[in-house]
Amino acid sequence: MAQASSSSFDKALAVASGVVLGLGARALWDRVRAGSACAGSGGGGKPRSLEQLVRPNIWGLKPYRCARDDFDSGVLLDANENSMGPPCANADAFERYPSPYQWELKALVARHRGVAKENVFVGVGSDEAIDMLLRIFCVPGRDSILITPPTYGMYKVCAVTNDVGLVEVPLTPGGGTAGAAGFQLRVAAILEAVAEARGAVKIVFACTPGNPTSRMLSRADIVALLEAPGYDGIVVADEAYIDFAPEGASLSELVREYPRLIVLQTMSKAFGLAGIRCGFALGDEAVVEVLNKVKAPYNMNKLTSRVAQAAFAEIAKLRANIGVVLGERARVAAALEALPSVGAVHHSDTNFLLFEVAHAHAVYDTMAHAGVVVRYRGTETHCAGCLRATIGTREENDAFLAMLAKTAASLAAADDAKKAAQQ
Ligand SMILES: Cc1ncc(COP(=O)(O)O)c(C=O)c1O
């Protein structure tokens, strides 16, 4: 690991601890460099270093090395490829493995997100990074992650798959319509749960904007978690939907200030490239190095890399597309609010709307069978009676609104008839 990276990791821990000790950041940083203990977190002692947070087997892992790490041109007979090539079109020298480093793509991501290319991990969707982070930090059968329901389901799936414990601290209830506060972190309750787990919580997952909540989390709350002396683990801010949120909302630039912050982003949402499977983890260089060490050597394929790079050359078009989605979001939200069977339409910072509707499950089911598929979220915490609908094209949105109005009206009429028969 590069010396500078481990230093920045320790420096931020020192600054966070300085709050408790009432020492200046400079003085504390000097103490840490001198090797003296500071008041800490994660069970009352000194905050754990990155080395102490990462599973020992991972920290000591020697990464897979291929001959092409050292030599990548000449007569290449080192990787058991087929020099004859494929029987189909061969645009990108497909007979050769892709670059394990992806520096060109990382440079584009870095420039777009205001970080250095060394802060970027490239993965097969952000789902790959979520699973890797659990495998890197959490000892199966011993450690836990903390999630804040209602939230993205894969955190739990990865925890169960990896035999990692799950601590759940629900968000505040949804505030309903635009302007009202809601679906926010309960920072004090999170810190209480972390303290109770006595150092076992290695990662807190904060989905911002949230899925299915559709709302940004408060930046101050995430910074409070990062600076709390009672928590020394990793904070993952999952920003899959960040490009639909107001300009400047991303936490990506904070990864250079807070080495325990990892920001996840993806090309699956605003970039409209769910089919290529490309996502990113932005983090401290030392954390990214560990991710790179653990990943499969050629996780990013040539086709995906080429399309992703082409997309970064079209940022003006990306912004225009996002503008269209946001316009449609406002139109669909207004139309939903006008429907008598629809209750709260939650404020959205994403490309979907979460809303309450009478007979939510029956509405969902009837619509799906008629060809308009949305997501029933009524079993999620704070989401009773809620559906989640993605903003589509204007035509798709019109079809959705028309089908919803028709279905909700017929279910309401059936309900009225049933009640009348019972009287
Ligand atoms: C909050 C959140 N994070 C991550 C993902 C996964 O994204 P990807 O397609 O990059 O794996 C999704 C997908 O729906 C999501 O909603």
The ligand as a Tripos MOL2 file, in Angstrom:
@<TRIPOS>MOLECULE
LIG
   16    16     1     0     0
SMALL
NO_CHARGES

@<TRIPOS>ATOM
      1 C1        -29.5480    1.9130   -4.8000 C.3       1 LIG1
      2 C2        -28.9730    1.0030   -5.8120 C.ar      1 LIG1
      3 N1        -27.6800    0.6840   -5.7360 N.ar      1 LIG1
      4 C3        -27.1130   -0.1380   -6.6270 C.ar      1 LIG1
      5 C4        -27.8510   -0.6780   -7.6450 C.ar      1 LIG1
      6 C5        -27.1730   -1.6330   -8.5860 C.3       1 LIG1
      7 O1        -26.6830   -0.9540   -9.6650 O.3       1 LIG1
      8 P1        -25.8230   -1.6490  -10.7840 P.3       1 LIG1
      9 O2        -26.6940   -1.8070  -11.9600 O.co2     1 LIG1
     10 O3        -24.6980   -0.6790  -10.9950 O.co2     1 LIG1
     11 O4        -25.3150   -2.9500  -10.2410 O.co2     1 LIG1
     12 C6        -29.1950   -0.3710   -7.7820 C.ar      1 LIG1
     13 C7        -30.0100   -0.9700   -8.8610 C.2       1 LIG1
     14 O5        -31.1880   -0.8330   -8.9710 O.2       1 LIG1
     15 C8        -29.7680    0.4910   -6.8390 C.ar      1 LIG1
     16 O6        -31.0740    0.8100   -6.8850 O.3       1 LIG1
@<TRIPOS>BOND
     1     1     2 1
     2     2     3 ar
     3     2    15 ar
     4     3     4 ar
     5     4     5 ar
     6     5     6 1
     7     5    12 ar
     8     6     7 1
     9     7     8 1
    10     8     9 2
    11     8    10 1
    12     8    11 1
    13    12    13 1
    14    12    15 ar
    15    13    14 2
    16    15    16 1
@<TRIPOS>SUBSTRUCTURE
     1 LIG1         1 GROUP 0 **** ****
